[in-house]
Amino acid sequence: MKYIDEYRDASNARRIADEIRRVTTGPHAIMEVCGGQTHAIVKFGIDELLPPAIELIHGPGCPVCVTPVELIDKAIAIARQPDAVFCSFGDMLRVPGSRDDLFRAKASGADVRIVYSPLDALNLAKNNPGKQVVFFAVGFETTAPANALAVFQAHQSNIENFSILCSHVLVPPAMEAILSSPDCRVNGFLAAGHVCTIMGYTEYEPLAKKYNVPIVVTGFEPLDILHGVLLCVRQLEEGRAEVENQYARSVSREGNRHAQRLIETVYQIAPRGWRGIGTIARSGLALRPPFDRYDAERRFDVSEIVAHESEDCISGLVLRGVKKPRECPAFGTRCTPDHPLGAPMVSGEGACAAYYRYKQSEPAVLAGPCA
Amino acid sequence: MNGQTPESLSCPLPLPQDEQITMIHGGGGTAMHRLIERVFKSQFDNDLLRQDHDAAVFAVDGTRFAFTTDSFVIQPLVFPGGDIGSLAVYGTVNDLAMAGARPLYLSAGFIVEAGLPTQVLSDIVASMQRAAEASNIQIVTGDTKVVEHGHGDGVFINTAGIGVIEHGRVIAPRSIQPGDAVLVSGDLGRHGIAVMAVREGLEFETTLTSDCAPLAAPVLALLRENVAIRCLRDLTRGGLTSAVNEIAAASGRAVHLRESAIPVRDDVRGACELLGLDPLAVANEGRFVAIVDHSDADRALDTLRGHAVDTTPAVIGEVLDSSPARVTIESRIGSVRILDMPSGEQLPRIC
């Protein structure tokens, strides 16, 4: 399949892995920022091809994982309102809130629907004027433009029964939070290619300089990731700390100006809570006037909801790269994809789920078949 | 970073498990298996149920029979390449075939929602009759109930079937041996993607049709050719991943697959890439996995190729002489990982 198979070629993968081994003296700890990259690394066994001197650390870039529990609780409360239709991407439905998840809310009668685009939710609002249609606007800079477009179109068309529950987060502030943390072990980054497709990579240049850390904008296919690692290792071995673009087939330095303008028109920078990490200043997007009339938190008065969190899960440490999933005492026993304690075990892109799926040492206990 | 200290970073308490049924319990993954174990098998426990097979196999006066049942709830009722009626016939016929049986008779139970146009029901029943003729079986008994409008999804169909086993092989997970070859009868994932495309209004560049088809004829052909079949399983919900994990768990054997050998059409792969789904865990309705003696693998492929024009059978792996009983897969770039049982319904990813 064109544009896929050439980036999954076994002989080329071996060739790049050999070159990585040749140039590495190490040790180097490289963080892949994006959950999609984490998923690819464990799914394709990319880390097995790397020399022991290179440690891949999984970053906070899973939008499902970092959505704060308060917003899950608010989503469930909104979904249970009469005449509300709550729309979400599929993988948000299993993320546990304080007491429930959206799947269970749906099972007990809430109108929760899986959509593939925020514009699907907007169309649902147009076609159901008697309902209040809410879209769960989750994600990094990657999903922000499409969600902004839905709000913009609602505003232009004066559609009053549509709103979004806004949970957008921004990557550079999270990287800076990791780099400025006293327990930071990261000395190189693979930046998230899809995010940079939208935003370009100029905002990473001050980070690379300030913290003396190489940052390689990297794609999501196995060869992309291996190549990103190679570029990062070369910089580390040569003592350089620059921003390099491995994903040039998709990313330009300036990014997608049109998408950026859309984001700037509809959103403003805001502090944002990250699940398992806490609040990071200027790390999120919130609707700006006049678009804030499409803010579901205002429309449904869910500001009083207080989330309940336990002390059972070390997801914050995993999301910041301080701990590996298998270092959690609950990993694979009390915490599994079927029975997640924390968000990184829920999402397919979460580091814990990726480790559980592809790298656990023992298989899951299986029951018999069904006809 | 503001806010909490690392020591206080935490996630919510676990949710009580299986307190109520959710859609995940119908997805063919671990949640469904857990439900079957805890709710059904613990109560219905008996020797036949413990066979862990697609159909119960028993003997009457020296003749072996296979008996099975399945229920069909699908939206839309009609999809590219099939409909709920043909699915209800093929699903049960295929479960009988997976026990190595020649299907004989089917029952059909209908739960119809008030308001369903009679013509829709009539078309579904006509489709069932055509599927029955194609499968060389008869639908000999049935039942109809009507529920109030809003209490159904148009129509639900239950079918049960009985078939006769006319050979001496024990086709079951416990029969598989180290070194056996693992085959699939054709390309994977078409049914799940075709249904999802219609249900969700997704438009792909090519028009995918379901793989929905009867499987008794190719299985009986393998038996006629005296292929040493150890185990068969049709690939329905949970796809290849679920089926092979079930076989590994029931047999106590490790199974190793090669991703590059598994046939998946480009349009299915493309749709899965777009949606963040794994084609190996997507539902099929006309495909099966066969574990056969390795010396018979080529003959099995030839037989399957001669039997249908739109399938691409392939040897995709082998049974290992090792423990534990798990499934591993060699990725396209040459590394090995565990192919775990899916949790439940696959969900399209955010990005």
Interface residues (C-beta under 8 A of the other chain):
Chain A: M1 I4 R8 D9 A10 A13 R14 G36 V42 K43 F44 G45 I46 E48 L49 P63 V64 V69 F89 G90 D91 M92 L93 R94 P96 G97 S98 R99 D100 D101 F103 R104 K106 A107 S108 I114 Y116 D120 V138 G139 F140 T142 T143 A177 S180 S181 D183 H194 P222 L223 P271 G273 R275 G276 I277 G278 T279 I280 A281 A307 H308 E309 S310 E311 D312 C313 I314 S315 G316 L317 R320 V322 R334 C335 P337 D338 H339 P340 L341 G342 A343 S347 G348 E349 Y356 R357 Y358 K359 Q360 E362 P363 A364 L366 A367 G368 P369 C370 A371
Chain B: M1 N2 G3 Q4 P6 S8 L9 S10 C11 P12 L13 P14 L15 Q17 E19 Q20 I21 T22 M23 I24 G28 T30 A31 M32 H33 R34 I36 E37 K41 R50 D52 H53 D54 A55 T68 T69 D70 D95 E200 G201 L202 R233 A243 N245 E246 A248 A249 A250 S260 D266 R269 G270 E273 L275 G276 P324 A325 R326 V327 S331 R332 I333 G334 S335 V336 R337 I338 D340 M341 S343 G344 L347 P348 R349 I350 C351
